[in-house]
Amino acid sequence: MSWLTVRKNNAPLIVSLPHTGTDLADIESAVVSPWLARRDCDWWIDKLYDFADELGATVVHTAISRTVIDVNRDPSGASLYPGQTTTGLCPTETFDGDPLYKMGFEPSPSEIDRRRATYFEPYHAALEGEMARLRGLHEKIVLYDCHSIRSVLPRLFDGTLPVFNLGTNDGQSTDPALQDMVSAIMSESEHSAVVNGRFKGGWITRHHGNPGAGVHALQMELSNRGYMREPEEAGRPDNWPTPYDPEYAAPMRETLKTILETCIRWAKS
C-alpha cells in the first residue's frame, strides 16, 4: 500500500502521523475544492518530527487526507467529545464549518464502510503490528500520536489554544510518571502548555493506550504558531499553509526531541 508507510526501528517508541496526508485518493471530484479539503491537514508535522528515526523510533504514517477518512476518530462514528463541536470519521465540513462536498456528493454509509476497510483498518493494523513487535522486545513501550491545529478556531474552542496540548484520556492511557515528565518539559519551554485540556486524545490514544499491558499512549496537539508563521486571520488559498521554515521551527523541534528522548529513556527504565 503506497499510502501507508511503516519505518521500523527497535526503540520502545512508535510515532504515529495520522493527519499529515494530503492525498484525496478518489474523492477529489466530489469535494468543493481540493484546497479546502486539505486546509485542516496537520501541516509539516512529518517534517517537524523527522528526527524520530534517528532516535530509533518506529514511524507509522498515512498519506491519505483526513478528509477522506480520519483514522483518529471512533470507527463507529460516535463522538469522542460529546457535547462539543468536532469533525467525524468521514468529515463533511471543515473545522470552520465549511461544507467539504458538492451537494449530493457526501459519503453514503456504504462509502464510509469502504473507506474504513480501505484506509482506517490497515492503519490501525499497522499500529497494532508494531506494538506487538516492540512489546516482544521491551517490557513497556510508548505510542506517541502527533498532531497540530490552528491556534484560533472559534467553532472548536474559545480564545487562543495553548501551544502544547498533551492528551492522555484524563490519565487513563499512560503511567502518571510519564505524563508528569512530559508535562514538566512543556512547562520549561517558552510556550504555553496544558494537559488534558480541550484535546484529551483521540481514538488512537484512547483505543491503543493500555498501561496495564505495557502500552503507554500520548497525544501531542501543537498549535501551528509554535513552529510555523501562522496568519492571524483564517487561512486562504493565498496564505495557507505557510512554507515550512526549519530555522523558525528549530526551537520547537528541540523541545519535541527532548520529549521523545524522555519517552524512550522512561520506557527502558
N, C-alpha and C positions, 0 to 999 in steps of 0.2 A: 504494500500500500504506500504509494509515493507521498501521500498527505500525512502519514504518521511516521515520525522519526523517534527511534529509541537509541540513545547513545549510552552504552553500558559501561559502567565502571564499578569499582568494588568498595568504595567508601560507604558507610552506613547512612547515605543520604540520597533521596530521589528529589529532583527538581522538576516540578510539573509546570508546563507552559500551555494552558488551555485556551487562552484568549488572544494570542498574538497573530493568529492566522488571518489572512485577507482573501483566501481563495473562496469564491462564491459558488464553486462547483457548477451545478447545472441549473441554478436558480437566478442567474443574472438577468435574464429576460423578464422575470416576474417582479423584480423589485423596482421601486420608484426611481432610484438612481444608484449606481454602484458606489459612488462616494458616500452617500447617506448610509448604505448598507455596511460600510466599513468604518464609519465615524467612531463607533464605540469600541473599536479594537483597543487592546491594551498596548498602545504604541511603544515600540522599541524595547519592550521588556526582554525580548530574547537577546538583544544587544547588551542591555544593561547587566544581564546575568551571564554573559558569555564566558566568564571566568570559572563557571561551575565545573566544567570538565577538568580544568587544571587542579581543582581540589579533589578530584576523584569521585565526584557526584555522578549519578546516573540521571540523564535528562530525557524526559518524555515530552514531545511537542507535536501539536496538530497544526497543520497549515490551513485547516478549514475555518472559515469565519464563524464567529458566534451567531451571526445572522442565520446561517444555515441550520445550525443546532448548537446549543450551549451545553457543553459537556460538564459544566459546573452547576447544573440545575437538577432537581429531583426528576428522574426519568418518568415518574407518574404524572408529572405536570403540577403537583402540589407546590404551593409557595413555601419557600424557606424562611420568609419573613412575613407571616400572617399579619394583616392589617397595615402593612407598609407597601408603597408602590415599588414594584420590581418588574423585571422582564422575565419571560417564560422560557420553556425548553426550546421552542422554536419561535423566537420573538416576532411579533407582528408590528412592533413600534420601537422607536429608539428610546434612549434614556430620557430624552426631552419630550417624548410623546408623539413624535412624528411618525406617520404611517410608513412602514417599510415596503409594503407590497402595493402594486397596482390593484385597483378594485376588482375583486373576483379571482385574484391570484394567490390569496392567502393559503397557507398549507392546510390541507384536509387532514382528518385523523389518520387515514391510510398513508398519506405522505409523511406525516410526523413519525409513524411507525417505521417507514422506510429509512428515514434519516437516522432514527435511533439505532436501527440494526446496522446501517452502513458506517456510521461515524461515532456515535456515542459508545456503543458496546465495545468496539475494538479499542478505543482509547482507554476505557476502564479495564479491559482485559490486559492491556499493556502495563498499566499501573500495577494490577494485581500480580502479574507475572514477575515483574521486577521486585515487588515487595516480597514475594515468596523466595525469589533467588537470593536477595540480600539478607533475609531473615535466616537463610541457611548458612550465612557467613557471620552474622552478628546477632548478639542477644537482643538488641534493640536497634531500630532504625528510625529515621526522621523523613517524613513526607512533607516537603515544603512547596506550597502552591503559590505561584507568582501572579500578581495582578496589578493593574493600575486603572485610574479613573480620573476624569476631570475634577478639579478642585471644587467647582461650584456647579451644582445640579439641583436647582430648587425643587424639581419634581421628586427627587430621591431623598434629599436630606436638607436640613436647614443650614444656612450660613456657609462657611468655608470648611471643608473637610481637613482634619489634621493630615500631615504628610505621611506619617507612618500609621497604619491601621492593622494591628495584629489581631487575628481571629483564631480562637481555639474552641469554638462552640461553648463559650462560657466555662472553659477549663476542662471540658469533657474529652477533648481529642488529644490531649498531651499531658505529660507529667508537669505538675506545677513548677518544679525546679527549672525545667527548660523554658517554660513560659516566662518565669521571672528573669532568667538570664537574658533572653531576647529583649524583654521589656526594658531592662537596665541599659542595654546597648542603644536602643532607640532613644531613651531619655538622655543619654550622654551626647547625642548628636546635636547638631544645630537646628534640628527641625522639631515641629510639634508631633506628638505621638499619643496614641490611645490603644488600650487593649480591650477587645470585645465591645467596641462602640457600635457604630452603625453597621459595620461589617464584622460578623462573628464567624465567618467561614461558610463557604458554600457546600455543595454536595460532596465534592472531593474530600474536604476536610472532615465533614460530618460522617460520611459513609465509611471512609477508609481509616480514619483515626481510631485506634483501638489500643490504648496504653497497656491494657491487661495482656494483650497478645504481642506486645513489643513494637507496635507501630504508633508513632507519635506524629500527629499531623498538625501543621501550622498553615494558616493562610496569611500572606502579606499583601495587603492592598495599599498601594502607593498613590498619593496624589501626584498628578502629572508634573506639577510645578517643582517637585523635588528633584527632577532630573532632566526636564526639558523646558524650553521657553514657552510656557502656556499663555495664550492670549487671554485677556480679561473677559472678552465677550465670547459668546458661544461660537464654536468653530464653524468656519465657512470653507467652501472649496478652495478659496484663495489663501487661507491662512492655517488650515489644519489638515494633516498634522504638521507641526513644525519639524524641521530636519533634526536628526539625532546629532548632537554635538558632544563628542567624547570629553572635551575639556569641561563643559558645563556639568556633565553627568558624573565626573570623576569623584567628587566628594560623596555623592550618594553610593556609588559603586564601592567605595572603601568601607562605608558602614555596612552595606549588604554583604560584602566579603567577610567582614568580622562576624556577622550573624551566622553565615553558613559555616565558617570555620568553628564557631562555637557549637553549632548543632552537631558537627562531626565529632568534636572532642567529647561533648557530653554523651553521645551515643556510644563512644568507645570506652567511656569511663566505667 
